[in-house]
Amino acid sequence: MKAKFWLLIGLGGALLVGATAIGLLALSAPQRPSAPAHVYDDPAELTFEIVPYLQADHLIQAWSPMAGYLSLQLGRPVHIKIASSLESLPTDLQQYHYSLAFGSSYNYVVAHHLVGYLPLVSDSIPTYGVIIVRKDSPLPSGEDASGLRGKRVAINSRGTAIYLAARAYALTHGGLSLESDAQIQVLGNLDAVTQAVLSGSSDAGVSYQPYLNTVPPATLAQLRVLFETARYPSPPIMVDPNLSPGLLAKLNHALTDPDTFEQRQAVLPPLGWTGLLHLDDKDFDSMRQLVRELALPL
């Protein structure tokens, strides 16, 4: 019995010594640094960059009510910044990390790829491109886009979703490449495109809905739609994913909560929007497919 007792004491002592040694080794071993906690951005003032799809004064007039509304909801100023071009938005966001941005669906998929920006909301009506002409244009309306061959076609930018959609439509419904089979005139904004068509300096122009909803009725009466492209998600208001959770919650409350519905609806008419639709990244997979079809870089 004594032999067994001393054996148990010996085993217990050995285990105690072993555990002590392991503890000392653990203390003396170099400690791996833990991953730093994610630091969120909670700016006192927000910058909202918007692509120049309209003339500057028209753009400020259209977006100031939304910026004012968000300022009240967030309890901090929201300043509008107009991007230098329709193509520069993704690289601007990569460099400056503006809190909010508005650009085409193509802008969004590139900005998401580069910096991880996420969509918040868009107009509730999907965007579709339209080819517009003067009402007295000899070009026939219909699905056939082959009449654009050799014509002067005004666009606001080569980097917008509506022009990509028009390129795809012309290829499948007319067998022509707008880039090589038409005379593309890059004019910088949709107002200029409309004026070029009305003046006759362009035979046709690439525009889109809901922009045409904001055109004065007298101007609209002088235009005719040749054809419409496929539908794609409307240009989104996108957000820096590194904003603090509390600030993101306030943004979502302002733009999607039923309690703020009437207030936000009041700021949409200048934009030509009918309502706000909450979006997820997967909603832009159709735009990514179009980018692949046209062999464009992300």
Secondary structure, 3 states (H helix, E strand, C coil): CHHHHHHHHHHHHHHHHHHHHHHHHHHHCCCCCCCCCCCCECCCCEEEEECCCCCHHHHHHHHHHHHHHHHHHHCCCEEEEECCCCCCHHHHHHHHCCCEEECCHHHHHHHHHHHCCEEEEEECCCEEEEEEEECCCCCCCCCCCHHHCCCEEEECCCCCHHHHHHHHHHHHHHCCCHHHHCEEEECCCHHHHHHHHHHCCCCEEEEEECHHHHCCHHHHCCEEEEEEEEEECCCEEEECCCECHHHHHHHHHHHHCHHHHHHHHCCCHHHCCCCEEECCHHHHHHHHHHHHHCCCCC
